[in-house]
Amino acid sequence: MKSTALFLILFAVNALLAHPSPNTLIFLDIKADGVAAELRLPVSELGTAIRPTAPRTADELMGSFKDSLRLYLQAHITPLSMDGQKWSVEVGDMQLENVSNTQERGTLQDIIVKLWLKPPTGANSRQFILNYDVVMHQVVTHSALVSIRQDWETGVVAEHPAEVGIIAVEPRNNQIFPLVISLESKGLWGGFWSMVGLGRKHISEGTDHLLFLLVLLLAAPLLVSGKKWGNFGGTRYAFMRLLKIITAFTIGHSLTLLAGAVGWLRLPSQPIEVLIAFSILISAIHAIRPIFPNRETFVAAGFGLIHGLAFANTLSDLDLNATAMTLSILGFNIGIELQQLLVVALTVPSLILLSQQPKIYDIVRIGSATLAALAASAWIIERISGNSNFFTEGVESLFAYGRWLILALAVLAFGTYFLNKKR
């Protein structure tokens, strides 16, 4: 415990230096029959470690020295089962990548290496000891940050990797201690419930998905009067419209979630994210002034197809067998629906009450829709250009207080409703 704490302190101090020593990043994908690993090795450190007197360039390492690099990696990476049995290490693809992150790793070049770590027959791929001293056997200031990037049974996916430890030279005795990986085994149903939790988390953290649904619901309780929104259509009318919109959105995203997760339909993530922002913009304009009156159900279903493709990207790279993938799709979708229903259940009563007070609701509806339209426009610009902007960052910060916003809406709705009843 003391050694781990010391490693963390040393790494934190190192990261604060003006010119930090670049570290290695190790990502582990836990599979039923082994572990897929990805190493991100800084060229400068790797060249020094392999031939200290004459550091090699990236071209040398990826060219004439490539076969020797494979042998070097196999010699310095030794996973063992808990009972001491040696795992096999297969070095796969290697490619060069430019990295620019001055805060953590500086501007440098990485060699990205794919590994397959295979346990002996009968050994558990979730329990092993990682003996690793690449680079650090020569460069004592070097360290390797190890994270679980994918683990179906515990619900860890690439979007939210889980850090498990740091491998570094112990400064007191210059030893490099192995890292013990010990992950709880939850089985198929454990994986299913982890996917339910992941689906809920995906929606609770997916500001754009929630914003689309909420903006589309803003005008649902209202009747159309000419080319503008009219008065409250009645409780039954409002509930039926809300139910149809939510159901249509669910059917739409469920279809493409299934198609995308099993690989039947694949689209690049950037146009999907741009279209999601566009769906919010259209829905926001509609909430201000009806542009597709009485067709909200069809619009919700159509845009749901797009949102489902974004959901599918979370599952498509897990590389699961048929049983696990089926449970993943089912669990993830249930999690999405549970979280959506929770948000809808907390907001719809307030919307129905407020919509019975036209003057107040017009302010809430138009003000909320305008902010959503501005946020959507900022997202479109950000997702096309690849550069973040202060407005989208502000929206994300605002949604961090989502529960308080829902509470404020409820206080406003119930407060004004009872005040009007007293009059």
Stockholm file with secondary structure:
# STOCKHOLM 1.0

chainA/1-423         MKSTALFLILFAVNALLAHPSPNTLIFLDIKADGVAAELRLPVSELGTAIRPTAPRTADELMGSFKDSLRLYLQAHITPLSMDGQKWSVEVGDMQLENVSNTQERGTLQDIIVKLWLKPPTGANSRQFILNYDVVMHQVVTHSALVSIRQDWETGVVAEHPAEVGIIAVEPRNNQIFPLVISLESKGLWGGFWSMVGLGRKHISEGTDHLLFLLVLLLAAPLLVSGKKWGNFGGTRYAFMRLLKIITAFTIGHSLTLLAGAVGWLRLPSQPIEVLIAFSILISAIHAIRPIFPNRETFVAAGFGLIHGLAFANTLSDLDLNATAMTLSILGFNIGIELQQLLVVALTVPSLILLSQQPKIYDIVRIGSATLAALAASAWIIERISGNSNFFTEGVESLFAYGRWLILALAVLAFGTYFLNKKR
#=GR chainA/1-423 SS CHHHHHHHHHHHHHHHSSSCCCCEEEEEEEETTEEEEEEEEEHHHHHHHHCTTSCCCHHHHHTTTHHHHHHHHHHHEEEECTTSCBCEEEEEEEEEEEEEETTTTEEEEEEEEEEEEECCTTCCTTEEEEEECTTTTTCTTCEEEEEEEEEGGGTBCTTSCEEEEEEEEETTTTEECCEEEECCCCHHHHHHHHHHHHHHHHHHHCHHHHHHHHHHHHTTTEEEETTEEEEECCHHHHHHHHHHHHHHHHHHHHHHHHHHHTTSCCCCHHHHHHHHHHHHHHHHHHHHSCSSTTCHHHHHHHHHHHHHHHHHHHHHTSCCCHHHHHHHHHHHHHHHHHHHHHHHHHHHHHHHHHHTSHHHHHHHHHHHHHHHHHHHHHHHHHHHHCCCCHHHHHHHHHHTTHHHHHHHHHHHHHHHHHHHHHC
#=GC SS_cons         CHHHHHHHHHHHHHHHSSSCCCCEEEEEEEETTEEEEEEEEEHHHHHHHHCTTSCCCHHHHHTTTHHHHHHHHHHHEEEECTTSCBCEEEEEEEEEEEEEETTTTEEEEEEEEEEEEECCTTCCTTEEEEEECTTTTTCTTCEEEEEEEEEGGGTBCTTSCEEEEEEEEETTTTEECCEEEECCCCHHHHHHHHHHHHHHHHHHHCHHHHHHHHHHHHTTTEEEETTEEEEECCHHHHHHHHHHHHHHHHHHHHHHHHHHHTTSCCCCHHHHHHHHHHHHHHHHHHHHSCSSTTCHHHHHHHHHHHHHHHHHHHHHTSCCCHHHHHHHHHHHHHHHHHHHHHHHHHHHHHHHHHHTSHHHHHHHHHHHHHHHHHHHHHHHHHHHHCCCCHHHHHHHHHHTTHHHHHHHHHHHHHHHHHHHHHC
//
